Amino acid sequence: MSFTLATWNINSVRLREPIVVKLLEEEGPDVLCLQECKSPVDKIPMEAFRALGYEHMIARGQKGYNGVAILSRLPIEDVGDKDFASLGHARHVAGRLENGVTIHNFYVPAGGDEPDREKNVKFGQKLDYLTEMRDWFHAERPEKSVLVGDLNIAPREDDVWDHKKLLKVVSHTPVEVEHLDQVMDAGGWADVTRKDIPEGQLYSWWSYRAKDWDAADKGRRLDHVWTTADITNAAHSSRILRHARGWEKPSDHAPVFATFDL
């Protein structure tokens, strides 16, 4: 069985329904994981997605904030969610395909502007969220699994437009990268995107503040696709759909793709 998966922080699934439809029509991933849906589950515009063959959805939502959803053309079973750091936020949902692959869809907290947990509660929440992810994967080592989502950390030097300038900027600080590395090690996860695209600057997010985002290209790779070691070799054809950042009324994130032969 071969399937293609995409992950995308959509920044309001209702507001950006037209570009979700555009992505599904033009790219046709078998599974689309969305973050920051900003919608109760019953308000997600499924009618348009079902018309394109995406009959299955598992999601967790809340009004105006957060929210994660998995849209699928393939049958998928809801296998739960975790409330890491006890935030009460809709930031994780997991589904299992008929071939036994479990897909974890995450929206890790952004962490605010100040990288100091004593001065900034949100930064502490982000670190606590990652610590609890790590502990969960230590306790229940995942197998035959894919982890995707907006993890809100650009870990490598070439995942940001300027490593030195961003070392003290939330999303690229050493303490965040260390926490993310611990999550990866705990679950035996592999970074599929960088397995397929090992060299060079690579971004999935460009700030709305940059009017000419494409020319300025001050991006960060905040969106990720990971696999457990037992299926890493089944993953291939990773890519970031950069031009989607330039669509009408865009998200500030671009979709990240990978294909799996299982």
N, C-alpha and C positions, 0 to 999 in steps of 0.2 A: 504494500500500500504506500502510495506517495501522496503527500499533502503539503501545501504551502501555507505558511502562517505569517501574519503581519501583526505588529503591535504599534499602537498609535495613541498618544495623548491627544484627545480630540478637543479638550477645553470647551465642553458643552455639546453633547450629542444632539440636542434639539436645535440649538442655534446653528450647528454645522452639519445638519442632516444632508444638505445638498452635496457637500464634499465627501461625506461618507458614502453616499450613493455613487458619486463619481469614481471613488476608489474601487468600490465593489464592481462597478460596471467595467472599468478600464483594466484593472489588475486581477480581479477575481480570485483573491486568496480563498482557500478552503475554510480558514479560520481567521477571524479578525478580533484581536484583543484590544479593547478600548479602555483608556483611563481618563480620569477627571470628567466623567460623563455629566456631572452636576444635575442629576435628575433622579427622582424616584423611579424604581424599576417599571412601574406601570405607566409611566409617562415617556419611556423610551420609544421612539417612532418606529416600531417593528414592522408596521404595514409595508413601508417602502422597502425594507430589507427582505422581508418574506417574498415580495414580488420578484426579487432577484435570486431567489433560491435559498436564502439564509433563514431556514425555518426554525432553527434551534438557537436559543439564547439562554445563558445563565448569567446572572448579574446580581450585584449588590449596589443599592443606591441610596441617596439621601438628597433632600431638596437643596439645590444651590451650591453644593460642595462635593468634592471627592467623587466617588462612584467608579465602579469597574464592571465591565461587561465582556462576555465572550460570545460573538456571533459565529455561527457555524453552518456550513452546508452539510456537514457530516453529523450524524447522531452523537450527542455528547451528554454525559451524565454529570449532574451537579454533585460534587464530592466535598462541598463545604467551604468554609472560610475561617480565617483567624483574625482576631482583633489584637494585633501586636501593640504593646505598650498601653493597652486598655484605653485607647483614645476614643472608642465609640465611633470610629470613622469607617466608611465603606472603602477599604483600601486593598482588599484581597478577595479573590474568589478562585476556586479550582474546579476543573472539569476533567472528565476522563473520556477519551475517544474509544470506539469499539475495538481498536487495535491494542488497547491497554495503556496508551500514552496518557499520562496526567499532565495537564497544562495549568500552571500557576500564573495568574495575572495579578501583578502588583502595582500599586501606586504608593511609593515610599514618600513620606513627608518631605517637603522642600527644605524646611529648616530655617526659614526666615533669613534675615540679612546679616546678622552678627554671629560669627562662628565661635561663640562662647556660651556654654550652657548656663553659666552663672548670670549672664546679662540677658540671655535670650531663651525663654522657655521652649520655643519651637525647635531650637537647635538641639536641646537636650532630648526632646521627644523624638527627634530624628535618630539620634544615636541610640536611644533606648529601643526604638522600633527595630533597628538593625541588629542590636544585641539579642532581642527576642527571636528574630528570624534565625540568627546563628544557633541559638540554643535549641530551637525546634528542629532544625536540620541535624544537629548533633544527636538529639534524642530519637528522631525518626528519620534515619538516613533515606533520602529519596532514591527511587529507582525508576528507570524508564520514564523520565519526567523532563518537561521543558518549563523553564521559568522565564517569563517575559514581563516587560512593563517599563514604566517611567520610574527608574530607580533613583533619579535625581542626584546622581553622582557620575562625574566623568573621571574615571580612574587613572587613565594613562596620560603621559605628557602630551601625546599626540591626539588625545581626545578633546583638547581645548585649543583655542586659537593662540594663547600665550601662557605657557606653563608658569613662568616666573611671576607674571602679573596676577595670576589667578590663585596662587598658593594660599592666599588669605581670604579668598572669596568662597562663600558657601557653595558647595557642589564639587570643589576640587581641593579642599584642604586635606592635609595628610591624615588627620584623625578620621575623616569620613572615608577616605580611601582604605585606611586600615580596617575600619569596621566592615566595609563592603568585601574586602579580601577575606575577612574571617567568615562572613556569610558564605562566600564561594567555597572556601576550604571545608566548612562544616558539611556542606551538601555534596561535595565532590563535583561541583559545577564547572563547566567549561564555557568560555565566552565564544559562542559560535560566530558572531560577527567578526571578531578579530582572528578567529581561526581561518576564516575565508578571506579576510582583508587584513593581513597582518601588518602592513606597513602604511605609513602616511597619515596625514591629518584626516579625521573622520568625525562628522558632526551630525546630530539629529535634532538640534534645537538652536534657534536664533531668536534673540530678544525682539519683542514687538517695538522696543524703543529705537531700534535701528531702522530708519526709514528705507535705506538701501541695504537690506540685510544681505543680499546676494553678493554685491560688490565688496562690502565691508568684510563679510565672511567671519564675523567674530562669534563662532559657534562653539557648542559643547556637545559631546555624545552622552546624553542622559538616558537614552532609551536602549534597552538591552534584550538580547536573546541568549539564554543559557540552556545547556543540556546536562543531564547526568552523564557520567563517563561511559555508561553502558550503551548509549545511543549517539554519542558525539560523532562517530564516524558515519552515521546515517544522515547527518545534516550537511547541507551544501547550498550554494547559490545565494549567499547572503547579499543584501543590498539595502541601501537607504534611498527612498524615493524623494530625493532632495527637492525636485521641482514642485512637489505638493505644497511646500512651504510658501510658494508663490501663487497658489490658487486663490480664487475670490473668497474674501472673508476667511482667511486660513487660520489654522491652529499655529502656534509658534513652534510646534514639533512636526517632524516629518515621519512618515511610517517607515518601520524597519521590517525587512522580510527575511525569511529563510525557508528552505524546502527540506523535507525529510522523506527518506525512503525507508520505510519500515514494514 
